[in-house]
Amino acid sequence: MNLQKDEKRKYRIKYAVAFIVLLILEVLIALYVHDNFIRPYIGDVLVVIVLYTAIRVIIPEKYALLALYLFAFAAGVEFLQYFKLVQVLGLQKNTFFRIILGSTFDWKDILCYGVGSAILGVYEWMVRNRWRSQVTISK
């Protein structure tokens, strides 16, 4: 799908708004939700979606494997936690890097990243099929 300039701008605006809203939601969850479900699970599902919306602001065209690449990236960061990257780099006292890189490996986090990526895959599939049906109808 080759998007025109106006279409690209429209998609960028939509994804920018989604990015800002989801980022604020992530920050609010991190700061104010201290439970055993929303913060550890929903927050990890959302982080992949936040990254997706950020990338789609820059690259508004459909990118078939973006959800898979985001899963691989998130899982890679999680595996770096297994090897205690923050401690290896001597950043354990730096709150910013401890939050960004994380400090505790957990298989459940990888599962949550997979759920977030699956949601994105379904979203992309739905958007692609809706676009195809609109093209078919207009012919």
N, C-alpha and C positions, 0 to 999 in steps of 0.2 A: 504494500500500500504506500503510494507516494503522496505525501501530504503537501498541499499548497501552503504558501506563507500564512494566509489568514487562518487556515485550519490549524497549522502548527502553533500559532499564537494562542488560539482558542484552547487547544489542548494544554499548552504550557500554563495558562492561567488556571485552568481547572486543576491540574496537578499541583500547582504552587499553593492553591488554596487548601487542597487536601493535605499537602505536606505540612503546612503551617498548623492546621487543625489537629492532625494526628501527632505532630511533634509536641504541641501544647498538651495534648492528652497524655502522651508518654511522660512528659515532665511532671504533670500533676499526679500521675500514678506513682512515679518514683518518689515524689516528695511527700505525698499525703496518704497513700494507700499502703497500709501495713497489715495485709492479710495473708492468707495461705493459698489464695487462688488467683485473684486479679493481678497483683503485682508480679508474682513469679511466672505465671503462665500466660495470661492475656498480654502482659507487657512484652514478653518474648515473641509472641505471635505478631504483635503490632510493630515491633522493631523492624522486621523484614518488610512490612508494608510501608513503613515510613521511608526506608531506604529506596524502595521501589518508586514511590511518588517523587522523591528527590531526583532520582535518575531520570524519570520521565519528564521532569521539567527541562532537563538538559537535552534529552533525546526523546522527543514526542512521538516518533514513529514506533510502530509495534516492533518489538524485538522478541522473537519467538522463545528464546531460551533464557530470558532475563530472570524469571522466577527461579529457575534451576541455578543460574549463576549466583543469585543472591543467597540461596540456600547453601551453596558451596562456600561462599564467603563467610556467612554467619557461622557455619559449622567449623570452618577453618579457624576463626577467631576463638570459638569455644575450645577447640583442640589446643590452641596456644595457651589457654588457661590451664589445661591439663599439665603442660610443661612449665607452668609458673612463670610465664613471660614477664609479668609485671615485676616479680622479684628478681629475675635474671637481669633485667634492665635497671634495677635499683629504683623503680618508680612506685614502690608500695606506699610511700608517704604522700604521693601526689594524687589527690582525690580525683582530678579530671581523668588521668590515665587509668586509675583503678576502676572508674565507672565505664569509660570507653572500652578498655580492653577486658575488663572483668577480672576477677581474681579467683573464682571458684568454678571448676569444671563440673558439669552436670549433664547426664544423658538426656534428662527431661527437657533441658534447654534446646538441645538439638531436635528433639521431637516437636517442640513448639515452633522452631524455625521451619521445620517441615510442614507443619499445619499452615503457617503463614504463607509459605511458598505455594502450597496446594490451593489455598484461597486465591492467590494471585493467578495461578494457572487456570482455575475455573473462571475467574474474572476475564482473563485474556481470551479464553475460549468463547465466552458469552459475547464479548465485544466483537470478536472476529466473526462469529456466526450472525450477529445482528447486522453487521456491516455487509456481509455477503447477501443476506436476505433483502436488505435495502437496495443493493445493486441489482439483484435479480428482479425485484418488483419494478424498479424504474426502467428496465429494458423493454 
